[in-house]
Amino acid sequence: MDTPERFSNLPEYAFPRLRKLLDSTPAGGEVVHLTIGEPRHPMPDFVGEVLAANMDGFAKYPPNEGTPELLGAISGWIGRRYDVDVGPERIMALNGTREGLFNAALALSPETKNGKKPVVLIPNPFYQVYAVAAVEVGAEPVFVPATEETGFLPDFAALPAEILDRATIAYLCSPANPQGSVASRDYLAGLLHLAQKHDFRLFADECYCELYRTAPPPGALQVAVAEGIDPERVAVFHSLSKRSNLPGLRSGFVAAGAESMKHIRQLRAYSGAPLPLPIQRVSERVWAEESHVVANRALYRQKYEDAAEIFAGVNSFRLPEGGFFLWLPVEDGEQAALKLWRETGVRVLPGAYLAREVGGHNPGKGYIRVALVAPREETQRGLMRLRDCLYT
């Protein structure tokens, strides 16, 4: 059977590519995995207790949009975290942010705009689901460089007006995956006013928002309220995977304007997969509890400090403002990852696998992405081997 033509030009996903690059070569030492961004810190200790107490929920169909209690807990968290009032009717529970980032595009991107093919704006490098969503809705993906020259954030305002006028969605991740850059209030305000001017929506992927070195990153919702932006201009996506070390729970949410949410919920009613009721009960409790988030953030801050000490003599090194990745400059990411694996057993991801070549240039080619998710001592060992192999 033929593959749909719209998917024929999609590059292979990053991790199968990594296996092809490395797996035919023996590791040069004890293996240290610094590739996948899968949190490995302890999950909240009450999760098992709440799940066990609600096992009978597996015998019931769960509400599509989320239980009133879960939506209320999420609404309360948004209020505490961002000091904005977003009612439960503007929220929907998700099977992780990936589901929401994809399906919201299906629900909200029109087939044409101003009589022309629509455009979806995507940072480059980027989380790969953004590009797949653009292809699925029949839009032209426009990859906007997020490089050192732009503060590792996409400069959407530099795009030609013709492109902006065709845009229906702009994706933004802050703190960014992979660079760890944080969009400031001024940056978000400028982007939201640009969206208002050119009539497109901002899809703000904020799943790393609770992992930061200094100040809490601002959120798109709070900036939109402060700037008087139409609530329909912005949808935000959050997850318990990074905040609470629960990637296997597959639990997150989308919050948007009332009209946008009507369409997102309608799509879920026909084609989505709601969270099982016991998972919703666990999620309700986790969104309402903050002490484990503070403890988790402290563990990452220790590893930020370790990285700063280990790479103190490397002039090109910079600490991320948020998230749990290092974005390290090298001459060639693939060659560096292969050398590191062959000589030390440390496994990292070439930056080019997270980006798209545009105009003959891939902005990730000269980088490797290093995940700081392993326990502290394991991470330290991996970073020291990496430094000695690639930077001395």
N, C-alpha and C positions, 0 to 999 in steps of 0.2 A: 504494500500500500504506500502511496506517495506521501511524503511529508508536506504539510501545508507550506506553500511558498513563503509566507510571511516569516516563518521560523528558520528558513534555510540559511540565512546569513548570520544567525546568532553564533558567537564563538562558544567553544566548549567551556563548561563551568570551571571555575578556578581549581577546585580540588582534584577532579580527574586529570587536569593538565599537570598538576603538581605530582601526582602519582606517576604519570608517564615520564616526567623529568627525573625523578629521584629513585623510583623503586627498582630499577635495573642496576643500580649502583649500591654496593655495600656501604653501610654506615661506618664512619670512621671513628666511632666511639659510642659510649652509652647514649641511647637515643633520648633526646629532649625535644618534646613537641611544643613549638612556639608558633603554630600555624593557625588552627581554628579558634575562633573567638567564642569558645564554649566555657562559661564560667565554672570554676572548680572550687570556689570558696564554699563554706558550709551554707546550706539553705536554712531558712528559719526552723527552729526546733519544734514548732507547734504544727507544722504542715501535716505530719503523719497522724497526729491526734485529730485534727479537723477532718481529714479525709476519712479516717476510720469511723468517725461519728456520723458521717453522711453517706455511707456506702449504699444505703437504700435508694439514693438518688439515681443510681445507674439503672434502676427499673422504671424511670420516668423520662419522657421527652422533655428536654430542657427548653426554656424560652429562648427564642431566636436571638433577641437583642441583648439578653442578660437579665438576671433576676432583678427585681426592684432593689433588693439589698445590695447586690454587687454594683449596680449603677449608682446607687446612693453613696457607696464607699468610694467609688472612683470620683464622683462629683466632689465629695469631701476632700479627697487628696488634691484634686486640682485647685480647690479653694485655698488649702493650706500651703501648697507649693508655689502657686502663682498669684494668689490673691485676686482671683477672678471667679465669678459665679457662672458656672456652666451646668445647667439643669440636666437631670438624668435623661430627659427626652432628646438631648443633643449628644448622647453617648451611646456607643454600642460595643459590647465585649467582642474580642477577636481571638481566633486561634493563633496568637502571636502576630507581630506587626507585619510579617511578610504577606499573610493573607489580606490584611487590610490595605497595604500599600498597592497590591495588585487589584483587588476587587473595587476599591474606591475609584480607580481609573476607569474601570468598566462602567461604573455607575454614573460617573460625572463628566467624562470627556465626550463632547459631541462628535458626530461623524465628520462634520465640516465646520469651519469657522470663517465667516466673511466670504463664503463661497469657495474656500480653498481648503486644501488638506491641512488638518490641524498639526500643531507642533507640541511635543512634550520636551521640556527643558530638563537636562540631566547633568549634575556635576560630573566631572571626569578627573580622577577616578570616582567610582560609585558602587553602591550596593546593586547587585546584578538584577534584582527583581524590577527595578525602575525601567530598565530597557525592555524587558519582556512585556511589561504592562503597556509601554508605548506601542510596541509592535502589535499587541493583541487588539488595541483599540483602533488600529489603522492610522496612527499618527506617525509623523516623522520625528524620530528622536534626534535632538540637537544636543551634542555633548559639549559642555562649557568647561574649559580648563579650570581646575582648582589647584594652582601651583604656588610655589614659594612667592612668586611675583604678585600674586593676588591674595596673599595671606592664607593660602590653602583653602580658600572659599571661592565659589564661582562668581564671576563678575557678570551677572545677568544683564545689568544696565548697559554694558558695552555692546550688546547684541544689536544688530540693525533693527530698526522699527518694523520692517517688513516681517521679520521673524517673530518679534514680540507680539505683533498684531495677530499672528496665527496661533500663538501659544494658548493652550487650554490648561496646562498644569506645569508647575515648576517643582521639582523635587529638591529638597534640601535636608541634609543630615547634620545635626549639631547637638553635641560634639560629633565631629565628622568621623566616619569610617572610610578610609584608614588613617587620615592625617591627625586626628585629635584636635583640630581647630574648632573654636567656638564662635558662633555668630553673635556679635554684640547687639545691644538694643538698637543702635543706630543702623547697623547692617540690616536687621530684620525690618525696621521701620521703612528703610529705603526700598527693600524688596516688596513689602506689602503695598506701598504706594505705587510702585511699578506695576504690581498685579492689578491694582485698582485702575490705573491709567490704561492698561492694555487688556483688561478684562480676562485675566486668567486666575487660576487658583494656586495657592501655595500648599503643597503637601509636605508638612514638616515632620520628618522622621526624628523623634526625640528620645529614642530608646536608650541612649547613653547618658541621659540628662542628670542622673544622680551620681555619676562617676566624674569627679572633677578635682583639680588640685587646689584651687583657691576659692573662687566665688561660684555660687550656683549659676549655671548658664541660664540666660533669660529664655522664656518660651514664646512661641509665635502667638499663642492665644493672648497672653498678657500684653504683648506689644500691640497686637491688633486692637484690643480694648483701649489702651492708652492713646492710640493714634486715631481712634474713631473709624476704624476700617470696618467695612461691611463684614459681618460674621461669616457670610457665604464665601468669602475670599480664602478662607484658611481651614484646613483639616490637619489635626495633629495625631500622631501615632505613638503609643507608648507600650511598654512591655514589662513583664515581671522577670524576664530572662536575665537581664544584666543587673537591674536594680536589686533583685532579691535572690539571685543565683538559682533560678528555677527555669532553665531553658527547656526542660522536658515537660513542664506544665502546659506549654503552648498557650499562654494566657496574656492578653494585652487588651488595648482598647483604641478606638478612634473617637475623637470628638470633633464636631463640625457644626456649621450653621444648621438651623432647623430644616430648611429646604433640602440642603445637601444630605442631611441624615435621613430624610424621608426616602430618598433614592437609594442610599446605601443599605438601609434596612429592607427595602423592597427587593433588592437583589439577593440579600441574605435569605429572605423568605423563600425564594425560588431555588437558589442554587448553593447556598452556603452551608456550613457545618457548624452549628452552635456548640459551645463548650458544654461537656457533660455537667450535670448539676453538681456532683461532688467537687469538680474542679472549680466551678463558680463559687462554691462555698469557701474553698481554700483561698481563692483569689480575693474574695471579699475581706477575709481576715488579713491577708498580706498587705493589701492597699491601705488598711487602717493602722498598720503597725510600722513604726519608724526606727526603733532602736537597732534592728538588724541591718538597716540601710546605712546607718551611721558607722556601725562596726565594719561593714563591707567596704565602705569608702576609705576607712582608715587602713585597711589591708592594702588597697591599691596605692594609697599615698606612700606607704612604706616602700612599695616596689618602684614608684616614681623616684623616691629618694635613692634607692639602690641603683637604679639606672643612671641617675645623674652622677653618682660617685664612680660607677664603673666606667662611664664614658667621659669622665672629666677632662681627659686629655685629647678628646676627639673634637676638633674645631667645628665640624659639620653637624654635630649632634645637637638636637633640641628636644626638650621635653614637651609632650602634648599638654594642652590645657585641659583635656577631658578624655573620656573613654579609656580603653585599656590596650591600645596599640602604640608601638613605636613605629615611626615611618622614617626609616634610615636610608640616607643617600649612599649609593654605591655606583660603580661605573656601569654595571649591567646587572639587573636584578636576577635574571635566570642564571647567569654565570656565577653570581655570588651565592645564590641558594644552593647550586650544585656543588660548588667548592666547599661551602660550609658543611653540607651533608657528608661529602666524601671524606673530609679531613677531621670532622669533629662529632658527627652524629646529631647535630642540631638541625632541626627542621623549621624553615621559615617559608614565607610565601612571596614569590616575585611580584613586585608591584604592578607590572604590566598585565598580570592576570585579572586585575581589578579595574582596568581602564580600557579605553578604546582608542585605537589609532585614528587620528583625525589630521588630515593634511600632511601625512607622512610622519606624524609625531605621536608617540604614546607617552602621556605625562607620567605614567607609572614606571616606565622602563628603567629609570635610574634609581629605583628604590626597592627595598624589601619591607614587608610588613611583619612585625614581630608582636605576637600576642603575649600579654603579661598575666595570663589567667592561671598558670600553674602555681602550686604552693611556692612560698617565698624562696626557700633554699634551692629548689629546682630551677626557678626562674633565674636566680643569681648565677648558678652554674652555667646555664645556657647563655646568659648575656656575657659572662666573662670569656667563654669559649668563642662566642661570636666576635667580641672585640679583638681578641688575640689573633683570630683567623683573618679577619677582614680589615682591621684598622691599625695593625702594628707591623 
